[in-house]
């Protein structure tokens, strides 16, 4: 079922949730309902609604226009509805507008999307009750650095990027950390992205003696490089970042290409009962669906713990281990995930799978 066609039904269900499930915690769900981000908003609403109903909690859904003014309006709506926790929040601008008011009202926030390091620094400085289910923006590079040091330290290694801000910053962070450890690449370059072929680049990598290559670029570019390396008989182990989680087109990715990426949450063992139940109900657990479901679970468990201990919910969010559809989750004193969710994955068949010794 197309996620946009589900929007009216999802909004109706959430609007009714406050009266239908009046026994539990009141959760505010903030997500875009129209515009360019409506599809992502529908994923958040679908996942949150599924768990809110399962937990017999209450819900108020609030539109997120991704502006500071919209954030302030969302906060006022949550306060008026007497929400106890707010989840979702796709956009940094919304949080910047909402957090000061939500602090005053004692409503903690769990974002499933926003990764801004600066925003969290501001939140901690100002006492804003922001918790992040999304990884911090430096987490991807941290796992890449660790993986390269463990697996490639004895190999001639190259670092290349596509010249975009994300690609350049990702590769720059990796290069600086590796060189601090005394590991220097044999080749570095910025390639031209979106090309039909990258044979010249492959030949330059061969000439430099590189056998391992980290690519700060899109999946389509990595697929072209892998194809051309194979056609040129140049044995390269290629690894990309989280941008590798994209459509396998126009050129299919070759077996064995690696990625430092978030896992497919729908494939995790902890998710299977919920995934099956969602699909039985016509909900495909794509994108933010399962993280939003996890945020609703965390909210409910934290509220139960806060009630039992006579403490604010925000206090129970720190240091508690929550059992969720995407596995065990806990937040540190910095309100970030205590475990980095990025993993080393490898393309096998038609999916990225975790790298194991048998791979």
KAZIPE-V918732 format. One line per field, one symbol per residue. ss: DSSP state (~ for helix, > for strand, _ for the rest). psi: psi as a letter, one per 30 degrees, with the letter a starting at -180 (. if undefined). burial: b if it has 16 or more other C-alpha atoms within 10 Angstrom, else e. Layout:
ss: ???
psi: ???
burial: ???
This chain:
ss: ______~~~~~~~~~~~~~~_____>>>>>>___~~~~~~~~~~~~~~~~~~~~___>>>>>>____~~~~~~~~~~~~~~___>>>>___~~~~~~~~~~~~~~__>>>>_____~~~~~~~~~~___>>>______~~~~~~~~~~~~~_____>>>>>___~~~~~~~~~~~~~~~~______>>>>________~~~~~~~~~~___>>>>>__~~~~~~~~~~~~~_____>>>>_~~~_____________>>>>>__~~~_~~~~~~~~~~~~________~~~~~~~~~~~~~~~~~~~~~___~~~~~>___>>>__>>>_>_____>____>>>>>>>__>>>>_____
psi: kkeeffeeeeeeeeefeeffigfaljkkjjkkflafgeeeeeeeeeeeeeeeeefhllkkkkkjghleeeeeeeeeeeeefhkfkklcjfkeeeeeeeeeeeeefhjlkjkfekgkeeeeeeeeeggkhkkjflklffeeeeeeeeeeeefgegkjklkllgfleeeeeeeeeeeeeeffggjklfkkljljlglflheeeeeeeeefgkfkkkjialeeeeeeeeeeeefghjjkjkkaafffilkilfkkklkfklkjlkljeffkeffeeeeeeeefggkkilcgeeeeeeeeeeeeeeeeeeeeghlkeeeffkfkjkjlfgakklkafgglkfkkfkljlkjkcglklkklff.
burial: eebbebbeebbebbbebbeebeebbbbbbbbbbbeebbbbbbbbbbbbbbbbbebbbbbbbbbbbbbbebbbbbbbbbbebebbbbbbbbbbbbbbbbbbbbbebbbbbbbbbbbbeebbeebeeeebbbbbbbbbeebbbbbbbeebeeebbeebbbbbbbbeeebbbbbbebbebbeeeebbbbbbebbebeeeebbebbeebbebbbbbbbbbbbbbbbbbbbbbbeeeebebbbbbbbbbbeeeeeebbbebbbbbbbbebbeeebbeebbeebeeeebbbbbbbbbbbbbbbbbbbbbbbbeeeeebbbebbbebbbebbbeebbbeeebbbbeebbbbbbbbeeebbbeeeee
